[in-house]
Amino acid sequence: MIALVDCNSFYATCEQVFRPDLWGKPVVVLSNNDGCIIAANKEAKAISEISMFEPIFKIKKQLIKHNVTIFSSNYTLYGEMSQRVMNILSAFSPQVEIYSIDEAFVDVSGMEYFSLNQYGHQMKDAIFDYTGLPVGVGIAPTKVLAKLANRISKKRVSENQGVFVIDSEEKRIEALKWATIKMIWGIGSKYAKRLKKIGIFTAYEFTQLPEEWVRKNMTVLGVRIWNELKGQPSIEFKTMPKPKKGIGTAKSFGKKIEDLGMIQEACSYYISEVSETLRNQKSCATYLQVFLHTNYFSDRDKQYANSITITLSIPTSDTFVLISEAKKALDAIYKPGYRYKKVGVCLSGIIPSEYVQGNLFIAAPRFDKKELMNVFDRMNRKYGKSTLFSGLVGTRVKEWELIKEDRSPRYTTQWNELLTVKANRY
């Protein structure tokens, strides 16, 4: 049996955990540069005038009218809260597959002889007690059915109290007849439209199709979903994520920038981020891509975009080497006279560190910087992001970083932003 544990309105709820005065009130979280709504709690979703992914300037008046609390995205806080949830789940099973920042599959095999409903409630209660985050729990024999059970646990909360278990053939059939075809994990809008054209509207009707038709029209992936809905495990349980084949980051500037030096500083900052991720998975990159562009949506600015990919002479994860190459790349693609909106970097051709070979035509470096990079990573993990950084990053981060006027404090990762609790003395 597999449990799918999913946090409710995760980003918005993380904000409410540290603001108990907001429980029961509408809360939304904005995208980078406070552009549009990317998350909302159930109270905000209930307001018909608020649409997800709607540019904030279009609905700002409606948000104020309904007393909606607005937060800039705080990914540092969300990531740390997510890690807490995953650590709690690991106490319930040695097999936990982290599927996304707010959900995970948990192998609960062997618990069939106990009350799975009670076990699901124990997971749910433990997460709420230790983090303050409400979750839904769906338990079933397969991943796809567990996803469906989780959806039912949230849609029929009063009936299931946030936990739903598919542990019998009767419950499986009931769940399949309840679910529309678009509710099924793995069936996108394209396949949903195709199925509706032939009169398939529910998950149950989908399972009644011949396997040959599914294989022909929906490939092997469709057959796996079909099998999973019938209670036959066909999707692998992965407890160890595969190393990333590409690592990149690109963020819009808080304002348009013309100065090459400031763009290089932003690019150096992003290189520091992706190179640390690279070292964490004990890998090195063979290729470095740098791209730069103006604001496509501006009618007043001249438009320009360009990118360049550099083949590194020796695959590396060294922040200083990558920054040096990135600066060369920017020198090649930068054109004066434009107001730039975004710079980005991407590392590819990623291989394990132990497979890196030297270059016959390049002298070996005088100093091995691996230990220096290890010191950087240890210090930044212990004392917070960017405690140690390359001087090439500069000190003008606030002049180009994302707009985040309404970002909450990073309560769990920054000493100077810790929550302060005051107690009255009697």
N, C-alpha and C positions, 0 to 999 in steps of 0.2 A: 504494500500500500504506500501511496505517496501523498504527502500534504503540500499544498500550495499556500504559503503564507504571504499575504499582500497587505501593505500598510494603506490605510484609508487617507486619500487626499494628502499624500505624504509631505510635499513641500509646505503646504498651508498648515498642516498639523504640527510640523516641526516648529513653526513660528508660534503656534498657540501653546505648545508645551511650556515655553518660557514666558508666556503672557497669559496666565490663567484668566485675566479679565476679558479675554477675547473668546472664551469657550461659549458656544451657542450663538456667536456673532459672525457675520460674513467676512471672510478673509480671502484675498487674492495675492498671488505672487507673480511678479513681472519677469520678462525675459531679459537678456543682456541689454544694457543701455536703456533699461526701463521702457522697452519698445511695446510689448503687448502682453496680455495675460496668458501665462502658461500653466497655471495651477489655481484651483479654487476649492474651498471646502463646500460641503453640502449646502450650507446656508447661502453662500454666494451663487452656487449653481441654481438654486431655487428662484433666483431673481431673473425673470425672463429677459430683462433688458441688458444683461451681461452675457457676452458671448466669448467663448474661449478663443484665443489667438487673435482677438480683435485689437487693433492698435489702441493704445491707452488714450491718446488724445481724442479719439472719437467718442469714447464713453466715460470720460473723466467726470462729466456732470452727473451722469447716472450713478456712478460709484459714490460720489459725495452725497447725492440725494438719498441713497439707501444706507448711508453710514458704513460703507465698506472700508475695512482697514487694508491699506496697500503696502506691500513689502517688495523691495528690490530683491532679486535672487541672491541667496547666501549659500553657495554651493559647498563652502567649507563646513558649515554647520550641517547641511543635509548629508554630506558624505560621512561625517563622524557619527551622526545619529544612525545612519544606515549600518555602519560597522557594529554599533552596539546591538542592533537588532539581530544581525547575523551571529554575533558571539553568543547571544542568548539561545538562538536556535541550535547552535552546536552542542549545547548542553542536553538537548532532547534527542539528538541523533548524531552519530559520527559522520553521516553522509548528508551533507548540505550542498546543494547547487545554487549558487547566487545567480539568479537570472537577470536581475536589474537592480537599480539602487534601492527599490522599495519592495522587492518580492524575491522569494526563494522557494525552491522545491526541497522538501525534507523527506528522506527515506524513513518511513515508520514501519518497515517490514518487521515482523515478529511481535507487533503490538496487537495483532488481530484477536488474540485471546483476551485482551483487555477491552475496555470501553474506548473506542477510537474517538467518540464524541467527547468524552471526558478528557482524553489526552489532548484533543484539539483545544478545548477550553483552557487546559493548563498552559499550553503554549501562548494562547491569546492573553491570558491573565498575567503571565510572567512578563511578557513584553510591555504590557500596559503598566504594571507595577514598577518596573525598572527604568522605563523610558518615558512613560506618559503617552505613548503612541497607540491609537486603536488600530487593530488589524482584523482582517477577515481570514478564516481558515477553511479551505476545502480539502477533503480527503477522499481519495478514490484509488482504484487499482492502476490507473495510468496517468500520465502527465496531462493529456488533453481533458480527461474526465475530471482530474483534480482542478484544472483551470475552470471548468464549468461549475464544479461544486463550489469553488470560491466565489464565482459570480452569484450563485444562488444564495450563498451565505450573506452577501451584501444586499441583494435585492429583496430578500425576505428576512430581514433582520429580526423583526418582532416574532417571527415564527421559529427562527433557528438560533437567535442570540449570537450571530456572527460566526457560527460554525455549522458546516453541513458535510455529512459523510455519505458517500455512495458505497454502501457495503453489501448491497443485495441486488439481484437482477431486477426486482420491482423498482427500486430507487433509480437504477440506471435508466430503465425505460421511461420512468416518470420525468427524469431530468432531460432526457433527449427530446421528449415530446414538448417539454416546456420551452426549450431553447430554440430560437430562430437560427437559421443557418449562418447569419452574420455574427452571431455570438461565439461561434466556434473558433478557438485559437488555431491560427494557421490558415484559415480560409479568408482571403482578402476580398475586396469589393469586386474584383474581376471574376473570380470563381463564384462568388455569391450571385452575381447577375446571371451567369451561365446556368447555375443550378435552378434559379427561379424561373428561367425560361422553359425549363423542362418540368416545372411543377414541383420542385423540391424546395420547401419553405422551412422545414424544421430539421434539427439534427437527426431525429429518428428516421425521417424519410430519407436522409442522406445515407444512413447505414443500411437501408433496404436496397440501394442500388447494387448492381452486379460489380464485382471487383474489377472485371475487365473494362467496364465503362470508366470507372474511376481512374484506373491506370492509364487508359488511353487519353482521357480528357484532362486529368489533373496530375499526371506524372507520379513518380514514386512517392513524393511528399504527400500527395493526396491519399495514396493507399495507406501510408502510415497513420494519417489522421483518421481514416476510415477504420483501420484496425484498432486504434486506441479508443475510439468511441464505442467499439464493440467489446471493450474490456481486455484487449490483447496488447500488452506493452510492445511498442515498436520504436519509440524514441529514446535514445540512450540517455542515461543519467550521468551527468558530468560533474564531478566534484572538483576537478582541477581545470581551471580555464586554460585554453590554449594560449601560448604566447602570441602577442599581437603581431600581425604582419605589417602593419603601418601605424605610426603614431604621429599625430599632428594636432595643432591647435591654431585657431584663427579667431580673433575677436575684433569687433569694431572699436575704433577709438571713441573716446567720449566727446571729442570735437575733431573737426577736419584739420589735418596737419600737412604743412608744406616742408618743414625742416627735416632734412635727411638724417641729421644726428639724432633727433628725437625718434624717428622711425626705426633707426638702428637700435636704439635703446629698448624700444618695445619688442623688436625682433629678438634681441638678446635675452630678454625676460622670458619670452615664449620658448626659446631654445633651452633655457635652464629648466623649464617645466618638463618638456618632452624628453630631455636627456636623462632626467631623474627617473622618469617612468621607464625608460629604456634600461637603465642600470638595475632597477628593481626586479625586472624579469631576466636579469643577467644576459643581456643581449647587446649587440652592436649594430649600427646602421651602415649600409653601403652607399645609400643615396640620400641627398638632402635637397628638398624642393622648397623654394621661397617664392611667394607670390605677393603682389601688391596691387591694390586698385582703389579707384575713387568711388564716390557714392553714385551707384547706378540710377537711383531714384531722384537725383537732383536735376532740375531743369536749368539751373543757373550755372553750374560748374562744368568745365571741360572734362570730358571723360577719357580715362586711360586705365588700362589693366595690362599686366604682364607677369610672367612667371619664368623661372629658370630652375633646372634640375642639375645638381652637381654630383658627379661620381667621386666619392672620397677615395683618396689614394690608398688608405688602409681603413677598413670598417672600424668605427669607434663609437664610444658613448661618452667621450670626454667633452664636457660642457665648453671648455675654452677652445678646443679645436673646432667644434661645431659653430660656435659664435663667430670665430674668425672666418670660416667658410661662408657663413650666412651674410656677413658684412660685405664680402667680395661679391656675393650674388646680388645684394641690394645695390651696390655700386654699378652693376651691369644693367639693372632693369629700371632704376630710378630715373625719372625725368623731372627737371625743375619746372615750376610754373603750374603745377597741379595741386589740388587740395585732396590729400589722400584720406580715405576712410578706414581702410583695413590692411593689415599685413598678416601673413600667416606662414607657418612652416610645417613641413611634413617629412618624417623620416621613413624610409622604406628600404627594401633589400635587407631585412633584419635577419640576423643569424645569431646563434648562441656565441657568447664571448669566447668559449674555449675553441671555437672553430676558426677564429681569426688568424689569418696568415700575414706575415710581414710582406713588405714590398722590396724586391731586389734592388730597385733603383732609388730608394729613399733611405737615408741614414736613420738608424734607430735613434729615438729620442734620448737625450742625455739623462732625463729624469722620468721615472715611471709615475704617472699622475693617478694611478688607480687608488692608492691610499689617500691621496688628497681628495679625490671624489668621494671616497668612503667617509671621510671626515665631514665633508659638506653635507652628505645625506644624513649622517647620524645627528649632527647638530640641528639640522632643519626639522628632523623628525622629533627631536627632544624639545626644542625651544620654539618651534613654530616656523612656518613657511618663510623663506627669504631671510632667516636670521643671518646666514652666510650667503653671499652672492658675488658674482663677478662684478668688478668695477665697471665693466663695459655696459652693465645694465643701467648705470647712472642713478641719479637720485630724483629724477623728475617724473616718477611713475604717476603721481597725481595729476600731471598735466595731460597725459594721454590715456589713462586707464578708463575702463567702462564707467558710464554714469550709474550711480547706485545711491541716489539721494535718500532712499527709504530702506536701506539695508539694515537689518537687525545686527546686534553684536554677535561676534563668533564666540558664543558663551562657553564652548567646550574645548577650544583649541588655542585661545590667546589669553595670556595671563592678565593683560590690562583690560580685557573685555569680559572677565568672569562676572557672573550674576552676583549681585550684592544683596544679602538678605539682612534686614534689620529687625531686631526683636525689642519689644518694649520691656523695660525693667519694672517690676512691681515692688 
